Amino acid sequence: MRLPALFVVVCCAACTDPVNATNDFAPPRPSSVAIAPELKGCKLAVGEIKDARADPATIGFIGARPVRGPGNPQAWIGNVLSSLKAYGLDVEYPASDVLPSELVAKATLVTAWVSSVATAKTGSVVVNVRFSRGDAIVKEANYRGAESSVDWWGSDAEIQGMIDDALTQIVEAISRDLATLCASTSS
């Protein structure tokens, strides 16, 4: 009688351990979006990165498990923007000496959250990016990625994968805008 009760206590204790989202981000090589020729050789300097979330420590709950945000949100978003290299872009992060003619991105992490209901989980990330050349802002936009799927196991890897899938949507949207911004400098 004691052994089954102990088993349930041990199993349920694992259900409340927090999930720690990582600073790492390595999306799969772009496949659904063709790499725009305008991005080849275009340089993007990643400047200041801010975290504007009210609570950077926790991004939500999956079941009874709290999901903690990455330990270094600036490095996290910097890694997300650096992944644009997979699209043929020359990304410099962190940016050092930037020429006035170079495209600079300043990013603000606006929202990152996850939640679940019964057997479904959902997550959303919003990043505001301001692109400039010299003192001129050439584009500013909020980029949103969202993912909803079945919550099979609630494992750390499954939750991190959902967050990464939302971030991949953001990277794809930024790459489309950068194709236009980079084309405007080459003409």
SERORO-418514 format. One record per residue (C-alpha): residue number from 1; x, y, z. Coordinates in pm, 1 decimal. Last residue first. Example, Ala and Ser with C-alpha at 12.3 -4.5 7.8 and 13.67 -1.06 7.14 Angstrom:
n,c1,c2,c3
2,1367.0,-106.0,714.0
1,1230.0,-450.0,780.0
//
This chain:
n,c1,c2,c3
187,1983.2,4981.9,-5599.5
186,2177.0,4785.6,-5337.7
185,2047.8,4987.4,-5043.1
184,1676.9,4936.1,-5120.5
183,1734.1,4563.0,-5176.2
182,1861.3,4528.9,-4816.7
181,1545.1,4685.6,-4673.6
180,1317.5,4471.5,-4893.1
179,1497.4,4146.1,-4812.0
178,1512.3,4262.7,-4450.0
177,1133.1,4266.6,-4432.0
176,1114.4,3903.7,-4546.8
175,1394.6,3802.6,-4307.8
174,1210.2,3967.8,-4017.1
173,900.0,3758.6,-4089.6
172,1104.8,3434.8,-4103.1
171,1284.1,3522.8,-3777.7
170,951.9,3590.5,-3603.7
169,805.9,3258.3,-3719.5
168,1121.0,3085.7,-3591.4
167,1063.0,3249.6,-3252.2
166,721.6,3081.5,-3223.3
165,879.7,2744.7,-3311.6
164,1153.8,2808.8,-3052.0
163,891.3,2864.8,-2779.6
162,714.6,2540.3,-2875.1
161,1046.2,2354.2,-2882.0
160,1132.8,2483.8,-2534.0
159,800.2,2341.3,-2408.7
158,858.0,2001.8,-2572.2
157,1219.9,1990.9,-2452.0
156,1119.6,2068.8,-2092.0
155,857.5,1795.1,-2099.3
154,485.4,1865.8,-2079.9
153,420.0,1514.1,-2206.6
152,186.1,1540.9,-2503.1
151,66.2,1900.2,-2478.5
150,-110.2,1919.9,-2813.3
149,-24.3,2229.2,-3009.9
148,-42.6,2605.8,-3023.1
147,240.0,2825.1,-3150.1
146,266.3,3200.3,-3182.0
145,526.9,3430.6,-3333.7
144,485.9,3803.2,-3338.5
143,703.9,4072.6,-3496.0
142,629.3,4431.3,-3397.0
141,761.1,4671.4,-3656.7
140,989.4,4968.3,-3710.0
139,1136.3,5057.1,-4047.0
138,1388.1,5299.6,-4199.7
137,1467.9,5498.4,-3884.2
136,1718.9,5765.3,-3988.4
135,2007.8,5861.8,-3758.8
134,2265.1,5649.8,-3942.1
133,2072.1,5369.1,-4104.2
132,1790.8,5235.2,-3889.1
131,1583.7,4926.0,-3821.3
130,1362.3,4921.2,-3512.8
129,1253.7,4577.1,-3398.0
128,968.0,4505.6,-3157.1
127,963.7,4143.1,-3042.4
126,647.5,3953.9,-2955.2
125,652.8,3591.9,-2834.5
124,353.9,3362.7,-2796.4
123,292.9,3020.2,-2650.8
122,16.1,2764.7,-2646.4
121,-41.9,2428.1,-2487.2
120,-329.1,2185.7,-2527.4
119,-409.9,1872.7,-2323.2
118,-613.7,2036.7,-2044.8
117,-551.2,2409.2,-2092.0
116,-196.3,2533.8,-2118.8
115,0.3,2853.5,-2099.9
114,311.8,3020.2,-2240.7
113,430.4,3378.4,-2248.5
112,688.8,3608.0,-2403.2
111,600.3,3970.9,-2461.9
110,769.4,4298.2,-2558.6
109,1130.1,4191.3,-2613.9
108,1275.7,4511.9,-2754.1
107,1515.1,4511.9,-3047.7
106,1753.2,4761.3,-3205.0
105,1856.8,4663.5,-3556.7
104,2125.0,4854.1,-3748.2
103,2161.7,4873.0,-4127.1
102,2496.7,5011.9,-4229.5
101,2539.9,5347.8,-4407.4
100,2640.8,5529.7,-4087.7
99,2921.1,5275.4,-4030.3
98,2898.8,5060.0,-3718.4
97,3202.6,4986.3,-3505.9
96,3100.8,4707.1,-3267.0
95,2771.0,4524.4,-3303.9
94,2704.5,4234.5,-3068.9
93,2612.8,4061.2,-3281.5
92,2714.5,4122.1,-3642.3
91,2484.8,3951.5,-3890.9
90,2585.9,3900.0,-4256.4
89,2255.1,3775.6,-4401.8
88,2240.3,3455.1,-4606.0
87,1912.5,3330.7,-4457.7
86,2092.6,3105.6,-4207.4
85,2271.7,3419.1,-4086.0
84,1929.5,3535.0,-3964.3
83,2006.0,3313.6,-3662.7
82,2194.3,3610.4,-3516.3
81,1857.5,3779.9,-3452.4
80,1743.2,3488.5,-3234.4
79,2082.0,3470.1,-3062.0
78,2059.7,3841.2,-2976.5
77,1705.7,3780.7,-2850.1
76,1839.2,3521.2,-2605.1
75,2154.4,3718.8,-2519.6
74,1935.0,4015.8,-2421.6
73,1692.1,3789.4,-2233.3
72,1971.3,3651.9,-2011.5
71,1839.6,3388.8,-1770.9
70,1575.5,3273.9,-2017.4
69,1221.5,3296.9,-1887.2
68,1089.9,3058.3,-1627.1
67,805.3,2822.6,-1704.1
66,605.7,2733.1,-1394.1
65,479.0,2375.1,-1393.1
64,123.2,2314.9,-1270.6
63,-8.9,2260.3,-1621.8
62,221.2,2457.5,-1846.4
61,263.4,2786.0,-1664.6
60,374.8,3131.9,-1769.5
59,668.9,3344.9,-1877.9
58,830.1,3380.6,-1536.8
57,1141.2,3582.4,-1443.6
56,1108.7,3869.4,-1691.4
55,795.7,4001.6,-1519.2
54,668.7,4331.8,-1662.2
53,826.9,4259.3,-2000.8
52,1022.3,4544.2,-2161.9
51,1348.8,4352.8,-2216.9
50,1587.9,4564.7,-2418.9
49,1838.9,4487.1,-2694.4
48,2074.6,4758.7,-2815.6
47,2254.4,4709.6,-3144.2
46,2248.6,4419.8,-3387.3
45,2445.0,4516.5,-3699.2
44,2289.7,4378.8,-4016.7
43,2500.5,4338.7,-4331.2
42,2366.5,4241.0,-4672.7
41,2601.9,3996.4,-4844.9
40,2325.0,3769.7,-4969.2
39,2000.9,3912.8,-4827.6
38,1885.1,4053.4,-5162.5
37,1906.1,3700.6,-5312.7
36,1606.5,3607.2,-5095.4
35,1640.3,3267.4,-4929.3
34,1321.7,3080.5,-5015.9
33,1087.3,3036.9,-4723.5
32,953.0,2692.8,-4635.7
31,1298.6,2548.1,-4586.8
30,1491.2,2777.4,-4360.4
29,1758.1,2576.9,-4178.8
28,1613.1,2464.7,-3847.8
27,1609.1,2720.5,-3571.8
26,1901.5,2745.8,-3331.4
25,1813.9,2941.6,-3020.0
24,2003.1,2922.5,-2694.8
23,1917.1,3152.2,-2403.3
22,1729.0,2861.5,-2243.3
21,1379.5,2832.9,-2099.4
20,1387.9,2689.5,-1746.6
19,1093.2,2461.0,-1677.2
18,994.0,2456.2,-1311.7
17,939.3,2128.5,-1125.7
16,564.5,2086.6,-1060.1
15,497.2,1764.8,-1252.1
14,817.4,1604.2,-1118.6
13,664.5,1611.2,-769.4
12,359.6,1432.8,-909.6
11,566.0,1128.6,-1010.6
10,742.5,1105.3,-672.6
9,415.5,1142.1,-479.0
8,237.9,886.3,-700.6
7,520.3,632.8,-658.0
6,520.0,684.6,-280.3
5,146.5,611.5,-269.7
4,197.4,297.3,-481.0
3,474.0,176.2,-243.5
2,285.2,240.4,80.6
1,0.0,0.0,0.0
//
